[in-house]
C-alpha cells in the first residue's frame, strides 16, 4: 500500500503542477464563460470514478485513515483569503461570501472532527459534514460560473496563480474526497472484489 500511496502523491503533485501551468498562462481566461464549471465537473467526476475503478487508487485511499483525509480539508481555511480579496476589490462579494464562509465552516468542521472520539456518533457527524462540505464546493463553483457568465471579467482572479489551483486542483480533489467518504460511510461497494479489499482495510480508514 505504501507504493500505492506514493503513486497517489505523485499523481496529485503532477496534477497540481499542471494546474499551476494553466494559471501561469491564464488558460482559464481563454475558455468560454460556461466552460469552466463543466471542466471542474469533469475533473471531479473523473477523479471520483477513478478512486473506485482504478485498483491502486482504491488501495491508496483505503489505506488512509479518515483523520488524514480530514486534515487535508484544513486547507479550506483559505476561505479567509477569499474574504480578504473581496475587501481589496479583487473578487465579487457574492463569491467571496459564499465560497469564503462556506470553506471556513467546512474547515472548522474538519478540525473539530479531527479531535472527535471514535464511535457511531462520529460517523453520523462525519456523514453530515461531508454533505455540507460538498454542497459548499458545488455552491462555490455554481456562483463562480454564474458570475463569469453574467459579469465577464469579474472572476479574472481565478484564472491566475494562486487561485487557479482552486478550481483546477483543490475543488476536484476535495469534492472527490467527500464523495469517497460518503460512499464509505454508507457501506457502498462497487463489486465483490472491492468488498473483500474494503473489509481488510476498514479498520485503517477509521483508525485514530
C-alpha positions as CSV (number, residue, x, y, z in Angstrom):
1,X,0.0,0.0,0.0
2,X,3.0,2.3,0.5
3,X,3.6,2.1,-3.2
4,X,0.0,3.0,-4.0
5,X,0.2,6.0,-1.6
6,X,3.4,7.2,-3.3
7,X,1.8,6.9,-6.7
8,X,-1.3,8.9,-5.4
9,X,1.0,11.6,-4.0
10,X,2.9,11.7,-7.4
11,X,-0.4,12.0,-9.3
12,X,-1.6,14.9,-7.1
13,X,1.8,16.6,-7.5
14,X,1.7,16.3,-11.3
15,X,-1.9,17.5,-11.3
16,X,-1.0,20.5,-9.2
17,X,1.9,21.4,-11.4
18,X,-0.4,21.2,-14.5
19,X,-2.9,23.5,-12.7
20,X,0.0,25.9,-11.9
21,X,1.0,25.9,-15.6
22,X,-2.6,26.8,-16.5
23,X,-2.5,29.6,-14.0
24,X,0.8,30.9,-15.2
25,X,-0.6,31.3,-18.7
26,X,-4.1,32.3,-17.7
27,X,-5.6,29.5,-19.7
28,X,-8.9,29.6,-17.9
29,X,-9.4,33.2,-19.1
30,X,-9.5,31.8,-22.7
31,X,-12.3,29.4,-22.1
32,X,-15.9,30.3,-22.9
33,X,-17.7,31.6,-19.7
34,X,-19.8,28.4,-19.3
35,X,-17.0,26.0,-19.9
36,X,-15.1,26.4,-16.6
37,X,-17.9,24.8,-14.5
38,X,-18.1,21.9,-16.9
39,X,-14.3,21.5,-16.8
40,X,-14.4,21.4,-13.0
41,X,-17.3,18.9,-13.0
42,X,-15.4,16.7,-15.5
43,X,-12.3,16.7,-13.3
44,X,-14.3,15.9,-10.2
45,X,-16.4,13.1,-11.7
46,X,-13.4,11.6,-13.4
47,X,-11.3,11.5,-10.2
48,X,-14.2,10.2,-8.1
49,X,-14.7,7.4,-10.5
50,X,-11.0,6.6,-10.7
51,X,-10.8,6.3,-6.9
52,X,-13.3,3.4,-7.2
53,X,-12.4,1.9,-10.5
54,X,-8.6,2.0,-10.5
55,X,-7.1,-0.6,-8.3
56,X,-4.0,1.2,-7.0
57,X,-6.0,4.4,-6.3
58,X,-8.7,2.4,-4.5
59,X,-6.0,0.7,-2.4
60,X,-4.2,4.0,-1.7
61,X,-7.4,5.7,-0.5
62,X,-8.4,2.7,1.6
63,X,-5.1,2.8,3.4
64,X,-5.6,6.4,4.6
65,X,-7.4,6.9,7.9
66,X,-10.4,9.2,7.8
67,X,-8.5,11.7,10.0
68,X,-5.7,12.0,7.4
69,X,-8.4,12.9,4.8
70,X,-10.0,15.3,7.3
71,X,-6.6,17.0,7.8
72,X,-6.4,17.8,4.1
73,X,-9.6,19.8,4.4
74,X,-7.9,22.2,6.7
75,X,-6.6,24.0,3.6
76,X,-10.2,25.3,3.3
77,X,-9.3,28.0,5.9
78,X,-8.1,29.7,2.7
79,X,-11.7,31.0,2.7
80,X,-10.3,33.9,4.8
81,X,-8.2,34.7,1.7
82,X,-11.3,34.9,-0.4
83,X,-12.8,37.4,2.0
84,X,-9.6,39.4,2.0
85,X,-9.5,39.5,-1.8
86,X,-13.1,40.9,-1.8
87,X,-12.0,43.6,0.7
88,X,-9.3,44.5,-1.9
89,X,-11.9,44.6,-4.7
90,X,-10.4,41.6,-6.4
91,X,-13.3,39.1,-6.0
92,X,-17.0,39.7,-6.2
93,X,-18.9,39.9,-2.9
94,X,-21.2,37.1,-3.8
95,X,-18.4,34.6,-4.5
96,X,-16.3,35.7,-1.5
97,X,-19.1,35.4,1.0
98,X,-20.5,32.1,-0.3
99,X,-17.2,30.3,-1.0
100,X,-15.2,32.0,1.8
101,X,-17.6,31.5,4.7
102,X,-18.6,28.0,3.3
103,X,-15.0,26.9,3.3
104,X,-14.3,28.3,6.7
105,X,-17.3,26.4,8.1
106,X,-16.1,23.2,6.3
107,X,-12.5,23.6,7.6
108,X,-13.8,24.3,11.1
109,X,-15.9,21.1,11.0
110,X,-12.9,19.1,9.8
111,X,-10.8,20.5,12.7
112,X,-13.5,19.5,15.2
113,X,-13.8,16.0,13.7
114,X,-10.1,15.5,14.0
115,X,-10.5,15.5,17.8
116,X,-13.9,13.8,17.9
117,X,-13.9,10.5,19.7
118,X,-14.4,7.4,17.5
119,X,-17.8,5.8,17.6
120,X,-21.2,5.7,15.8
121,X,-21.9,9.4,16.6
122,X,-18.5,10.3,14.9
123,X,-19.6,8.5,11.7
124,X,-23.0,10.2,11.8
125,X,-21.4,13.7,12.2
126,X,-18.8,12.8,9.6
127,X,-21.6,11.9,7.1
128,X,-23.4,15.3,7.5
129,X,-20.1,17.2,7.5
130,X,-19.4,15.6,4.1
131,X,-22.9,16.7,2.8
132,X,-22.3,20.2,4.0
133,X,-18.7,20.4,2.7
134,X,-19.7,19.0,-0.8
135,X,-22.6,21.4,-1.0
136,X,-20.3,24.3,-0.2
137,X,-18.0,23.3,-3.1
138,X,-20.9,22.9,-5.6
139,X,-22.3,26.3,-4.5
140,X,-18.9,28.0,-5.0
141,X,-18.5,26.5,-8.4
142,X,-22.0,27.5,-9.4
143,X,-21.6,31.0,-8.1
144,X,-18.3,31.4,-10.0
145,X,-19.8,30.1,-13.2
146,X,-22.8,32.4,-12.8
147,X,-20.7,35.5,-12.2
148,X,-18.3,34.6,-15.0
149,X,-21.3,34.4,-17.4
150,X,-23.2,37.4,-16.2
151,X,-20.3,39.7,-15.3
152,X,-17.5,39.0,-17.7
153,X,-14.1,39.7,-16.1
154,X,-15.4,39.7,-12.5
155,X,-13.7,36.3,-11.8
156,X,-10.5,37.0,-13.7
157,X,-8.5,36.5,-10.4
158,X,-9.4,32.8,-10.6
159,X,-7.6,32.4,-13.9
160,X,-4.2,33.3,-12.4
161,X,-2.0,32.0,-9.7
162,X,-2.5,31.1,-6.9
163,X,-6.3,31.0,-7.2
164,X,-6.3,28.9,-10.4
165,X,-5.2,26.0,-8.2
166,X,-8.7,26.1,-6.5
167,X,-10.9,25.2,-9.5
168,X,-8.5,23.1,-11.4
169,X,-7.0,21.1,-8.4
170,X,-8.4,21.7,-4.9
171,X,-12.1,21.6,-5.7
172,X,-11.9,18.3,-7.7
173,X,-9.7,16.6,-5.1
174,X,-11.7,17.9,-2.1
175,X,-15.1,17.1,-3.7
176,X,-13.9,13.6,-4.7
177,X,-12.8,13.0,-1.1
178,X,-16.3,14.0,0.1
179,X,-17.9,11.6,-2.3
180,X,-15.4,8.9,-1.3
181,X,-16.1,9.3,2.4
182,X,-19.9,9.4,1.9
183,X,-19.7,6.2,-0.1
184,X,-17.7,4.5,2.6
185,X,-19.9,5.7,5.4
186,X,-22.9,4.3,3.6
187,X,-21.1,1.0,3.1
188,X,-21.3,1.1,-0.7
189,X,-19.3,-1.4,-2.7
190,X,-18.6,-1.5,-6.4
191,X,-18.1,-5.2,-6.6
192,X,-17.5,-8.3,-4.6
193,X,-13.7,-7.9,-5.2
194,X,-13.8,-4.3,-3.9
195,X,-15.8,-5.5,-0.9
196,X,-13.1,-8.0,0.0
197,X,-10.5,-5.3,-0.1
198,X,-12.6,-2.9,1.9
199,X,-13.2,-5.4,4.6
200,X,-9.5,-5.8,5.1
201,X,-8.8,-2.0,5.3
202,X,-12.0,-0.8,7.0
203,X,-10.2,-0.6,10.4
204,X,-7.4,1.5,8.9
205,X,-9.9,4.1,7.5
206,X,-11.5,4.8,10.8
207,X,-8.4,4.4,13.0
208,X,-7.0,7.1,15.1
